[in-house]
Every structure is written in structure tokens, then in C-alpha cells.
Amino acid sequence: MDTLTINPAISARDAYIITGLSGAGKTSVMRALEDVGFYCVDNLPVPLLATFIKLAFHGNTSLHKVAIGIDVRNEHFLSTFFDAVDQVKQQAPTYKITIVFVDARDQTILKRFQETRRKHPLGGAMSLKQAVAQERHLLEPLLLVADIVLDTDVFNIHELRRWVNNTISLDAPRNLIAHVVSFGFKHEVPPESNLVYDVRFLPNPYFVPELKPLDGRHPFIQEYIFGHAIAQDYWQRLTDFLAYNLQRFYEEGRFAVSIAIGCTGGKHRSVAFVEKLTTLALPQVQWVKSHRDLGKE
């Protein structure tokens, strides 16, 4: 799933409800919000939502931004959630309520649970895979009404914190995080990619004996590739299109996009393009680079 948003303007007093799939990164989002000045409460029982926000924004408090983590650990979660949100909106029209749904692919969530060895909240008689599928089904109505859907597949913890700071913090402008990854087609296309570019038609340093041991980060490889007219022409066309495409992503309200550039093995041409691309200065774009298949040869 892409990261789709309705980018909310920060008002004088804002309440963010952080929910979504277990293992998708809700706790990390809450911690990042706390770092930028939010007063955060995790796993708040749904019936207490309206009372908590009313007290938090009472005239005698100095709180201006709060975040509440709510998930399926709450008993009767969905049966009371929508009524609680409506109650909050009716009692306090002077502040803004924003629902953030933290999402990730099933494969990513399964991997995270396996790595941490944590028990899924819906676990028990069900397998982990069944629990993830059940939770996704239960939360589908909430996903449909969320103001922000944050797909964490393309983020590590540092990039997730940067997203929070750039997107929700009062002190920083919003940026589009463009994660650019080099890869080898022999190792398959990265499944999380929004845009994929194939540079296998460019001259290959692999067939130059003195260049073969080097990778695309080396100046000699970059000089060899971009010394050819076809690479220069493709570079101009690619960057013109990306500048246009990323600007449209930004205007649509996306917070992140994954761009994959592939060659045969993921060592020379794709790496060189990623290295050069992430030095390009584009408005509201913050580059994050990685070389997935480097070292696999």
C-alpha cells in the first residue's frame, strides 16, 4: 500500500489518535511524537478517550498537542471507537482530531514479530499469520476513515522519526522522503517499489577487467558510466521525469515514495545511478539511499 494522506494543518490544539496494525510501528510513531513535544498516552481505553482529551485541553493546562495510542488490545475496540470520536468532535470544535493509521504489508509484520518473538495481541489458538489477517479484517473500517495512512514498509526507525518531525512537528516543514534503492534483477525487484527503472541497457563496467572488482560508489565506475552519451541522455530524461513525478506526489499529500533502480547484478550501474541521484537537490524532497544487493556477487 502506498502512503496516502490528507495532510492536516496543525491548529492551536491538536489531538492525534495513533492506531493501526500490531507490528506496523505504532509505538515507534508515539515515541517520535513524544520527541517533538507531544504529550503521549499509549493503549488508552476507548471509553476514556473523550474524557482524556477534555482534561488535556482544559483551559488551565498548557497542553497544545497530544497523541493517544489505541489498538485492538482494547476490549470492544471498534464497537465503541467511532462513537467516542464523534463525542470528542461534538464536545470540542475548537481543536482538531486526526486519525493516523499505521500500516505495513503482512510479510513485513510477520518478519517483525518473528524477529522480536513477541506475541500478537490476537494470538492464542490462531497462528501468527491468521492473527495478522484477522486484525487486518477487524481494522478495515478504521482504515477507510483514517486521515493519514502511514505505510512503514519503506522506513527504518530513523527514517520514521524523520517523517514525524518533517510532517507533524510544528517546527519543521513537510518533506517527501524518497527512498532510492539499487538492486539486481537477478535477485528480483523490491516488492515495496512505487517506481522502478531499468538501467541494464547502459554500458556495463562488469566487462572491463580493471573496473569489474569496483562497485558503483567508486569514482572510476561513475566516470565510466556517465562518460557515455547514452547515460547522460538517460540521466537527463530520468531526472526531469522524477522531478515532475515527485512534485505531483508531494502535492497529492504523500509522505514517502520508494524508487528502485536495477541493473543485472546490483553492483555497478544501478548503484552509480542511486549515488548520483541522491545528490540532486529537489524542493521538498529528502533522499534516503540503500544498495540492497551490493556484496551479493
C-alpha positions as CSV (number, residue, x, y, z in Angstrom):
1,M,0.0,0.0,0.0
2,D,1.2,3.5,-0.8
3,T,1.4,6.2,1.8
4,L,-1.8,8.2,1.2
5,T,-2.6,11.3,3.3
6,I,-4.9,14.2,3.8
7,N,-2.2,16.5,5.2
8,P,-3.8,18.2,8.2
9,A,-2.7,21.7,9.1
10,I,-1.6,21.9,12.7
11,S,-4.0,24.1,14.6
12,A,-3.6,25.7,18.1
13,R,-4.6,22.4,19.8
14,D,-4.4,19.1,18.1
15,A,-5.1,15.5,19.1
16,Y,-3.7,12.7,17.1
17,I,-5.2,9.2,17.5
18,I,-2.5,6.6,16.6
19,T,-3.9,3.3,15.6
20,G,-3.3,0.5,13.1
21,L,-1.9,-3.0,12.8
22,S,0.2,-4.6,15.6
23,G,3.8,-4.7,14.5
24,A,3.4,-1.9,11.9
25,G,5.2,0.7,14.1
26,K,2.6,2.4,16.3
27,T,4.9,2.5,19.3
28,S,7.7,4.0,17.3
29,V,5.4,6.7,16.0
30,M,4.3,7.5,19.5
31,R,7.9,7.8,20.7
32,A,8.8,10.0,17.8
33,L,5.8,12.3,18.5
34,E,6.9,12.5,22.1
35,D,10.3,13.6,20.9
36,V,8.8,16.6,19.0
37,G,6.8,17.8,22.0
38,F,3.5,15.8,22.0
39,Y,2.0,14.6,25.3
40,C,1.5,10.9,24.6
41,V,-0.6,8.2,26.2
42,D,-0.5,4.7,24.8
43,N,-3.2,2.0,25.0
44,L,-5.8,4.3,26.3
45,P,-9.2,2.5,26.8
46,V,-11.6,3.8,24.2
47,P,-14.3,4.8,26.7
48,L,-11.8,7.2,28.3
49,L,-10.9,9.0,25.0
50,A,-13.4,11.9,25.3
51,T,-12.6,12.4,29.0
52,F,-8.9,12.4,28.5
53,I,-9.0,14.9,25.6
54,K,-11.3,17.2,27.5
55,L,-9.0,17.2,30.5
56,A,-5.9,17.6,28.3
57,F,-7.2,20.7,26.6
58,H,-8.8,22.2,29.7
59,G,-8.2,25.9,29.9
60,N,-5.9,25.5,32.9
61,T,-3.5,23.2,31.1
62,S,-0.6,24.1,28.9
63,L,-1.0,21.2,26.5
64,H,-1.4,22.0,22.9
65,K,-0.7,18.7,21.2
66,V,-1.5,15.2,22.4
67,A,-1.2,11.8,20.9
68,I,-3.3,8.8,22.0
69,G,-2.4,5.2,21.1
70,I,-5.4,2.9,20.7
71,D,-5.4,-0.6,19.3
72,V,-7.1,-4.0,19.4
73,R,-5.8,-4.7,22.9
74,N,-8.8,-2.5,23.9
75,E,-11.9,-4.6,24.6
76,H,-14.8,-3.9,22.3
77,F,-12.4,-1.7,20.3
78,L,-14.4,-1.0,17.1
79,S,-17.8,-1.1,18.7
80,T,-17.0,2.0,20.8
81,F,-14.3,3.7,18.8
82,F,-16.5,5.7,16.3
83,D,-18.9,6.8,19.0
84,A,-16.0,8.0,21.1
85,V,-14.5,10.0,18.3
86,D,-17.9,11.6,17.4
87,Q,-18.3,12.5,21.1
88,V,-14.9,14.2,21.1
89,K,-15.7,16.2,17.9
90,Q,-19.0,17.4,19.2
91,Q,-17.8,18.5,22.6
92,A,-14.8,20.5,21.4
93,P,-15.0,22.0,18.0
94,T,-12.1,24.3,18.8
95,Y,-9.4,21.7,18.2
96,K,-8.6,19.2,15.5
97,I,-8.8,15.4,15.7
98,T,-6.6,13.5,13.3
99,I,-6.6,9.7,13.0
100,V,-3.3,8.1,11.9
101,F,-3.5,4.5,10.8
102,V,-0.1,2.8,10.8
103,D,0.1,0.1,8.2
104,A,2.6,-2.4,6.7
105,R,2.5,-5.4,4.4
106,D,1.7,-8.8,6.1
107,Q,5.2,-10.1,5.1
108,T,6.8,-7.1,7.0
109,I,4.7,-7.6,10.1
110,L,5.3,-11.3,10.2
111,K,9.0,-10.7,9.9
112,R,9.0,-8.2,12.8
113,F,7.1,-10.5,15.1
114,Q,9.4,-13.3,14.3
115,E,12.5,-11.1,15.0
116,T,11.2,-9.8,18.3
117,R,9.5,-13.0,19.4
118,R,6.6,-11.0,20.7
119,K,3.1,-12.5,20.9
120,H,0.4,-11.0,18.7
121,P,-2.5,-9.4,20.7
122,L,-4.9,-11.7,18.9
123,G,-2.7,-14.7,19.3
124,G,-3.8,-17.8,21.1
125,A,-5.5,-20.6,19.2
126,M,-4.6,-18.8,15.9
127,S,-1.3,-18.9,14.1
128,L,0.6,-15.6,13.7
129,K,-0.4,-15.4,10.1
130,Q,-4.0,-15.9,10.9
131,A,-3.9,-13.3,13.7
132,V,-2.4,-10.7,11.4
133,A,-5.1,-11.5,8.8
134,Q,-7.9,-11.3,11.4
135,E,-6.6,-8.0,12.8
136,R,-6.4,-6.5,9.3
137,H,-10.0,-7.6,8.7
138,L,-11.2,-6.1,12.0
139,L,-9.5,-2.7,11.4
140,E,-10.6,-2.3,7.8
141,P,-13.5,0.1,8.7
142,L,-11.0,2.3,10.6
143,L,-8.5,2.3,7.7
144,L,-11.2,3.7,5.5
145,V,-11.8,6.7,7.7
146,A,-8.2,7.5,8.7
147,D,-6.9,11.0,7.9
148,I,-3.4,9.6,7.4
149,V,-2.4,6.2,6.4
150,L,1.3,5.7,7.1
151,D,2.9,2.7,5.3
152,T,6.1,1.8,7.3
153,D,7.5,-0.8,4.9
154,V,10.0,1.7,3.4
155,F,11.1,3.1,6.8
156,N,13.7,2.1,9.3
157,I,13.3,3.6,12.8
158,H,15.5,6.7,12.0
159,E,13.5,7.4,8.8
160,L,10.2,7.0,10.7
161,R,11.3,9.6,13.3
162,R,12.4,11.9,10.5
163,W,9.0,11.5,8.8
164,V,7.2,12.5,12.1
165,N,9.5,15.5,12.5
166,N,9.1,16.7,8.9
167,T,5.3,16.0,8.8
168,I,3.7,16.6,12.1
169,S,6.2,18.7,14.1
170,L,5.3,22.4,14.4
171,D,8.9,23.4,13.9
172,A,9.6,21.8,10.6
173,P,8.2,21.9,7.0
174,R,6.8,18.8,5.5
175,N,9.1,16.8,3.2
176,L,8.6,13.9,0.8
177,I,11.0,11.2,1.8
178,A,12.2,9.4,-1.4
179,H,13.8,6.1,-0.6
180,V,16.0,5.1,-3.6
181,V,17.3,1.6,-3.7
182,S,19.7,-0.1,-6.1
183,F,19.0,-3.7,-6.9
184,G,19.9,-6.6,-9.3
185,F,17.2,-8.0,-11.5
186,K,18.7,-11.4,-10.9
187,H,17.6,-11.0,-7.3
188,E,14.1,-9.8,-8.1
189,V,12.5,-6.4,-8.0
190,P,12.0,-4.9,-4.5
191,P,8.3,-5.5,-3.8
192,E,7.7,-2.2,-2.0
193,S,8.7,-0.1,-5.0
194,N,6.4,2.6,-6.3
195,L,8.7,3.4,-9.3
196,V,11.1,1.0,-11.0
197,Y,13.8,2.0,-13.5
198,D,15.9,-0.5,-15.6
199,V,19.4,0.6,-16.5
200,R,20.6,-2.7,-18.0
201,F,20.8,-1.1,-21.4
202,L,23.7,1.2,-20.3
203,P,27.4,0.3,-20.9
204,N,28.4,-2.3,-18.3
205,P,31.7,-1.9,-16.3
206,Y,31.5,-5.6,-15.5
207,F,33.1,-6.3,-18.8
208,V,36.0,-4.0,-18.2
209,P,38.6,-6.1,-16.3
210,E,40.1,-3.2,-14.3
211,L,36.6,-1.9,-13.4
212,K,34.9,-5.2,-12.6
213,P,36.1,-5.5,-8.9
214,L,34.8,-2.0,-8.1
215,D,31.2,-1.0,-7.4
216,G,29.1,1.9,-8.4
217,R,30.2,4.1,-5.5
218,H,33.7,4.3,-6.9
219,P,34.5,7.5,-9.0
220,F,36.0,5.3,-11.7
221,I,32.7,3.5,-12.2
222,Q,30.8,6.7,-12.2
223,E,33.2,8.3,-14.7
224,Y,32.9,5.3,-17.0
225,I,29.1,5.1,-17.0
226,F,28.3,8.8,-17.2
227,G,31.1,9.3,-19.7
228,H,28.9,7.7,-22.3
229,A,26.4,9.9,-24.2
230,I,23.6,7.4,-23.7
231,A,23.9,7.5,-20.0
232,Q,24.0,11.3,-20.0
233,D,20.9,11.4,-22.2
234,Y,19.1,8.9,-19.9
235,W,20.1,10.8,-16.8
236,Q,18.6,14.0,-18.1
237,R,15.3,12.3,-19.1
238,L,15.1,10.4,-15.8
239,T,15.7,13.4,-13.5
240,D,13.3,15.5,-15.5
241,F,10.6,12.9,-15.1
242,L,11.4,12.2,-11.4
243,A,11.3,15.9,-10.6
244,Y,7.8,16.1,-12.1
245,N,6.7,12.9,-10.6
246,L,7.9,13.7,-7.1
247,Q,6.4,17.1,-7.2
248,R,3.0,15.5,-8.0
249,F,3.4,13.0,-5.2
250,Y,4.1,15.9,-2.8
251,E,1.1,17.9,-4.0
252,E,-1.1,14.8,-3.6
253,G,0.0,14.6,0.1
254,R,2.2,11.6,0.1
255,F,4.9,11.4,2.7
256,A,7.1,8.7,1.2
257,V,7.9,7.0,-2.1
258,S,10.1,4.1,-2.9
259,I,12.2,4.3,-6.1
260,A,14.1,1.2,-7.3
261,I,16.8,1.3,-9.9
262,G,18.0,-2.0,-11.2
263,C,20.8,-3.4,-13.3
264,T,21.8,-7.1,-13.8
265,G,23.5,-7.8,-10.5
266,G,23.0,-4.6,-8.5
267,K,26.7,-3.7,-8.3
268,H,27.7,-1.2,-10.9
269,R,25.1,0.8,-13.0
270,S,22.2,0.8,-10.6
271,V,24.5,1.8,-7.6
272,A,26.1,4.6,-9.6
273,F,22.7,6.0,-10.5
274,V,21.4,5.9,-6.9
275,E,24.6,7.6,-5.7
276,K,24.3,10.4,-8.2
277,L,20.5,10.7,-7.9
278,T,20.6,11.3,-4.1
279,T,22.9,14.3,-4.6
280,L,20.2,16.0,-6.7
281,A,18.5,19.0,-5.0
282,L,14.7,19.0,-5.4
283,P,12.3,21.1,-3.5
284,Q,10.6,19.4,-0.5
285,V,12.4,16.1,-1.3
286,Q,14.6,14.3,1.2
287,W,16.6,11.4,-0.2
288,V,17.3,8.1,1.6
289,K,19.5,5.6,-0.3
290,S,20.3,2.0,0.1
291,H,22.1,-0.7,-2.0
292,R,20.1,-3.9,-1.5
293,D,22.2,-6.3,-3.5
294,L,25.7,-4.9,-3.1
295,G,28.0,-7.6,-2.0
296,K,25.9,-10.5,-3.2
297,E,28.1,-11.1,-6.2
